Amino acid sequence: MKPVVGATPRVVKSEQEWRQQLSPDEYAVLRQAGTERPFTGEYTDTKTTGVYECRACGAELFRSDTKFESHCGWPSFFDPADSDAVLLREDRAMGMKRIEVLCASCHSHLGHVFEGEGYPTPTDQRYCINSISLKLVSES
């Protein structure tokens, strides 16, 4: 997993515009890299078939066929919908080294990606994503 940095967002808004568009909780996670409490998110246990979009800009991020049960408290995916859908960058907050996942279109914070945890997935990666960062568009 090689972090990608330095890309320019396709969707650019002022912080005031983001505050007007997003709820305070959405803003705290998406624009300030907050984290929702585990096991509280709307999509943690969802099994609905569909596409997960960025709640901030509507870009397609993940598909339901890559979602799996990790029992970590947040929705988990083993692969983005498209290799260019997300950006990865090093995150040293909270006293540890992690890889932050951002929406490639608007650079909103989505969560973190981990690998080598032993989940039986094709990529051995767990994209641990805040539900509040996502919007599920059902295929039904």
N, C-alpha and C positions, 0 to 999 in steps of 0.2 A: 504494500500500500504506500504509494508515494504522494504526499500532500501537494496540492496545487495552490499557488498563491499568486497574487498580483493581477488577476483578471478584473476587468472593468464591468460593473453590473449593467445589464440591459435596461432594467427598470430603476430609474433614479427619482427619488422624491426627497423633499426636505423632511427633517425630523417632525416639523409641525404637520406636514401632510400625512406622515405615518401615524402620528398621534390622533389625527382626525379620523383616519380610516380604521384603525385597530382599537379594540377594547384595551383598557389598561393592562389586563393580564396578557393579552396577545402581544402588546407592545413590549412588556417586560421580558418575554421570552424571545420573540422574533427580533427585536431591535436592540435589546440590552443583554442578550445571551443568558437570560434567566432559565430556570428549570421548573417545570411543574412537579408537584409532589407525586411520588410513585403510586401506582394503582388508582389514580384519580382521573386519568385522561379518558376522553370520549372513545378513543380507538384502541385502548390497551388490549381488549379482548374481542374486538370486532372481527368477524369472519366474512363480512360482506364482500362480494366480488366487485372490483372497480379500480379506479385510479386515485391515488393520493396526490393532491396538488398542494402547492405552497399556499397557505392561508393569506399571505401578504400579497402575492402577485399572480397566483393562478397557474404557475408553471407546473407541468407534470414532473413529479419527483420519484414516486414509487408505484408499483402495481401490486395488487392484492396477492398475486401468485408468488411474490417474493417475501411476503409477510410470514413470520413464524412465531411460535410460542416460545419465548425465552424465559418467561416467568420473572423478568427483571423489574416489572412495574411500568414499563413504557412500551409502545409499539416497537417491534423489531423487524427489520428487513435484512435480507442477505445481499441485496444488490439494488442500486438505483435503476429507475426505468430506462435511463439512457446514461452512458458513461459521462456525458457532459451536463447532466441534470444537477449535479452537486459539485461544490468545491470543498476541498479539505485543507485545513490549516492546523498547525500545532497550537495547542492550548495548554499553557502552564499554570492556569488559575487553580486555585484550591490545593496548591502544593503538590500537584502531580502532573505528569506529562500525558496528555490525551490528544486525540485528533478530533477537532471540531468539524461538524458537517454544516455547510452553508448552502442555501439555495443559490445556484449559479446565476439565476436571472436577476435577483434583487439583493443578494448577499445577506438575507435574513438568516438568523441562527435557527437551526433545526434540532440539533442534538450532537451526539458523538458517535464515532465508529470504533469498534474494537475488533481485534482478530486474535486467532489462536486460542479461543476459549473452549473449543471442542464441540461446538454445536454441529449437528449432522446436516450441514447446509453445503451447497456446491462451492461457496466462496470462502468458508471458514471466517466470515465477517458478520458482525452484528451492528447494523445501523440502528442505534438506540435513539429514537426520535420522539420529541414531545408531541403529544396529540394536538395540543393547541397550535402547533406550527403547521398542521395539516388540515386539509378539507377533502373528505372522501366523496368522490363522484361515483355513485353506484352504476353498475352496468344494467341493472334491472329496471 
